[in-house]
Amino acid sequence: INLGSCSSFAVQAGTAVSFDGALTTISIGSVGVSPGTAITGSYAILDGAIEDNSAAAVQCAADNLIAYDQANLITCSNILAASDFAGLTFQPGVYCTQSGFITISAATVTLDALNDTNAVWLFQTATTVTTATATSFILKNGAKASNVFWKVGSSATLGYSSEFVGTILAYVSITFDTNTVINGRALAQAAVSFAGGSMVNSFALTTNTPTFQPTILPSQIPTFIPTTSPSNIPTTSPSNSPSHTPTFIPSSIPSIAPTLAPTIKPTNSPTYTPTTIPSLVPSIVPTISPSYTPTITPVNGPSTSPSITPIIPTSSPSNSPSLTPSIIPTNSPSIAPTNLPTNSPTNALTTIPTLVPSIVP
């Protein structure tokens, strides 16, 4: 159920909020009224504000009516013949009674979440919800009071020293007898009244434990300042508890279960740094065999020495090969080519001179 701005309220009424008798303590959440303006009596707000027909109270009044209509339009999938919930256990679901009202005459009511921390309960009545003296609730296997809602067609009345859980959306009024405790919210279209000595442990949108002194109207010193919200789970069962505890299993899961949105972690794209291989310019040095001068001895020739002019060849390579690879890196990762010549060409030129002896007799 979407409560809108009322998520930060513990008590909201349309006409008046009255705190009679002994001090009533609101641990977390604001107390508001709109369009009425009366917030009276002895109360202490430990973490919240007084919204007397303020802009926040006006908005909560509108959101309260929307939330009531939303809860009223949800189809009841579990219609119970019994109107008294005393000693019963309920699994998550939407419940209503054939009689149109709900009572808790004694003992405890157990809400079993079946280890689902998102489990939701909605109880619908055409008329009233009434609890007797010293009745209480047990939240089991992950059940949360913040996931429990009561759509009340007229009025809700909580008995003396009783404990209650969930958000009450009453079309008319909500009445708390002396020393009652509610782990939830009281949101009514008309009046909300406290007989005194009560405790409202709201799960409003404030999670920090208050460290400041409460605002008290009128000037009274509170006799009890809780540091943590009580669990409101009885340690023993009353002697008149039934020996058999029936369990109601809903035929369908309510449509008001919250939806969790998945968290997606982005994946960082890798950054590639291209590697550029410098160009290779091989050096080719030709090898030239040195010239030599042969010695020729003529047979039966004249005694003169022949004159031999050797021919010294000159060999120059016409073109020295030059390999200059050009590599242009791109942004995409690639394998840089390696242009490393396996064998440096030498083009060794070996020239054997041609000797043409010239004999002059």
Secondary structure, DSSP 8 states (H G I E B T S, - for coil): ---GGGGGEEEEESSEEEEEEEEEEEEESEEEESS--EEEEEEEESS--EEES-HHHHHHHHHHHHHHHHHHHS--SEEES--B-TT-EE-SEEEEETTS-EEE-SSEEEEE-TT-TT--EEEEESS-EEE-TT-EEEEETT--GGGEEEEESSEEEE-TT-EEEEEEEESSEEEE-TT-EEEEEEEESSEEEE-SS-EEE---S--S---S--EEESS---S---SS------SS--TT--SS--EE--SS--TT------------------------------------------SS--SS--B----------S------------SS---------SS--------------B---
